[in-house]
Amino acid sequence: MKTTSQQNDVWTKIEKEKSVDRLIRRISKIAWTLTGLALLAYSGMVLAEVIRTLRHVAAGLVSSSHIGTLLLPFLAVIGSISLLIAILATVGVFLRLRTASLTEIQLRLAALEEMFMTQPDSA
């Protein structure tokens, strides 16, 4: 009876961890969606400003070097987001490798447990 109770406790904890994982994934998807939308909005504003500046360049009101000045903050934002994605992807790769090795250990332990459970008692 005690082992059944312990197994139920373990499965309860596993289900709780799975629900926390699902919540974290959901929050992550929402955050990345909002980041993408914010980036699209920002790029639209920068594009509108560049088009306006191109018209001013065509009219001779400003020099064409002003376009580079407009694009510099946008390129900094794109670079920062790319760096963030690269760091998160690298951490994700390391976590997947660790998870894979932990899963392998878990499978080996389950196989050992199955082997011991199927052996007849020699005592």
C-alpha positions in Angstrom: 0.0 0.0 0.0 2.8 2.4 0.8 4.4 2.0 -2.6 1.1 2.8 -4.3 0.7 5.9 -2.2 4.3 6.9 -3.0 3.7 6.3 -6.7 0.6 8.5 -6.6 2.6 11.2 -4.9 5.3 10.9 -7.6 2.7 11.1 -10.4 1.0 14.1 -8.8 4.4 15.9 -8.7 5.1 15.0 -12.3 1.7 16.3 -13.4 2.3 19.5 -11.4 5.7 20.0 -13.1 4.1 19.4 -16.5 1.4 22.0 -15.9 4.1 24.5 -14.8 6.1 23.7 -18.0 2.9 24.3 -20.1 2.4 27.6 -18.4 6.0 28.7 -19.0 5.7 27.7 -22.7 2.4 29.6 -23.0 4.0 32.7 -21.4 7.0 32.4 -23.7 4.8 32.2 -26.8 2.9 35.3 -25.8 6.1 37.2 -25.0 7.7 36.3 -28.4 4.4 37.2 -30.2 4.4 40.6 -28.5 8.0 41.1 -29.3 7.4 40.4 -33.0 4.4 42.7 -33.1 6.4 45.5 -31.4 9.3 45.0 -33.8 6.9 45.1 -36.8 5.4 48.3 -35.5 8.8 49.9 -34.9 10.0 48.8 -38.3 6.9 50.4 -39.8 7.6 53.7 -38.1 11.2 53.6 -39.2 10.2 52.8 -42.8 7.7 55.7 -42.8 10.5 58.1 -41.6 12.9 56.7 -44.2 10.4 57.3 -47.0 9.8 60.8 -45.7 13.5 61.5 -45.6 14.0 60.0 -49.1 11.4 62.6 -50.3 13.4 65.3 -48.6 16.6 64.0 -50.2 15.0 64.0 -53.6 13.9 67.6 -53.0 17.4 68.6 -51.9 16.4 69.5 -48.4 18.6 67.1 -46.5 21.7 65.0 -47.4 21.4 61.2 -48.0 23.6 60.5 -45.0 20.6 61.4 -42.8 19.0 58.0 -43.9 21.9 56.1 -42.2 21.3 58.1 -39.0 17.7 57.1 -39.1 18.4 53.4 -39.6 21.1 53.2 -36.8 18.7 52.8 -33.9 16.6 50.2 -35.8 19.7 48.2 -36.6 20.7 48.4 -32.9 17.3 47.0 -31.9 17.5 44.2 -34.5 21.0 43.3 -33.3 19.9 43.3 -29.6 17.0 41.0 -30.4 19.2 38.7 -32.4 21.7 38.5 -29.6 18.9 37.7 -27.1 17.6 34.9 -29.4 21.1 33.5 -29.9 21.7 33.4 -26.1 18.3 31.8 -25.4 18.9 29.3 -28.2 22.3 28.4 -26.8 20.9 27.9 -23.3 18.0 25.9 -24.8 20.5 23.6 -26.6 22.4 23.0 -23.3 19.2 22.3 -21.4 18.0 19.9 -24.1 21.3 18.0 -23.9 21.0 17.8 -20.1 17.4 16.7 -20.4 18.3 14.0 -22.9 21.0 12.6 -20.6 18.6 12.7 -17.7 16.0 10.9 -19.8 18.5 8.3 -20.6 19.4 7.8 -17.0 15.6 7.6 -16.2 15.1 5.0 -18.8 18.0 2.9 -17.6 16.7 3.1 -14.0 13.3 2.0 -15.2 14.8 -0.9 -17.1 16.7 -1.9 -13.9 13.6 -1.6 -11.8 11.7 -3.8 -14.3 14.5 -6.3 -14.2 14.4 -6.5 -10.5 10.6 -6.7 -10.4 10.4 -9.6 -12.8 13.1 -11.7 -11.0 11.7 -14.2 -8.6 12.6 -13.6 -4.9 15.6 -15.8 -4.1 15.2 -15.4 -0.3 
